[in-house]
Amino acid sequence: MLGRSNLVAFLVVGLLIGALSGYLTRPESAEIKLGPLSIEVKGNQIAHDNGPLTSSQVQHIAFITLIGGVIGLGVGFAAGRSRG
């Protein structure tokens, strides 16, 4: 039972680190909505302001969070196999 709790702990830590790194590395983006028309302009630098997140920034954060979770899960499995 102790192995599963370690696995979950590594998964949670991986997700948190992934979410934080995804947020800190989100691309610079601006979204303008005029009625049904939505225009999104992207830059190739890291965003510096704390404005509202655009849909592409949310996708970036979600993707990096997913990668962090997979890495955390892999580390949890590796740590469980090396102990027992």
N, C-alpha and C positions, 0 to 999 in steps of 0.2 A: 504494500500500500504506500510505503514511503517513496517508492520510485515514481508513482503516478503524481504525487504532489510535487516532486521535483520537476517532472515534465511540465506540469501546468505552470509552475513558477517560472521556468525558462521561457515558456510560451508567452506568458504575460509580460515578462521583462523584454523579450524580443519585440512584442507588439508596441510597448511603450517607447522603446528606443527607436523603433521604426517610425512611429507617429511623430515623435519629436524631430527626428532627422528629416522626415518628409516635410514637416511644417517649416523648418529652418532653411530648407533648400528649395522651397516652392518657387516656380518661375514667376517673373514679373508679368502681370497680366491685368488688363482693364476690361471691364464689360459694360457696354452701353446698351440700354434697352429703350427703344422708342416704339411703344405699342406692342404689336406682335413681332417686330423686328429686333433681333438681338445681335449686336456686333461685339466681337471679342478681339482685342489687340494684345499680342504677346511680345514681350521683349526677351532678350537672351541673357538677362542678368537675374540675380536672386532678388526677390521682392524685399523692400526695405520698410514699407509702411505697414500699419496694422489695420488697413481697410478691410472691407468685406471680402470674403474668399469667392473667387469665381469658380465655375464648374470645372475648368481644367486644373485649377489649383487643388480642388478637392480630390479629383481623380489622381493627381500626382501624389498627394498625401496618402490616399488609400492604397495606391500601388506600392509605395515605399513601406507602408505599415505591413502590408501582406508579405513583402520580402523579409522584413524584420521578424515577423511571426514564424515564417518558414525556417529562417536561420536559428531562431530561438528553439524551435521544436527539434531541429537537427542537433543542436548542442545538447538539448535535454536527453535525446536518445543516445547520443555518444557518451554522455556522462553516466547514464544508467547502465550501458553495456560495459563500460570500463570498470565499474564497481562490482558487478556481479555477474 
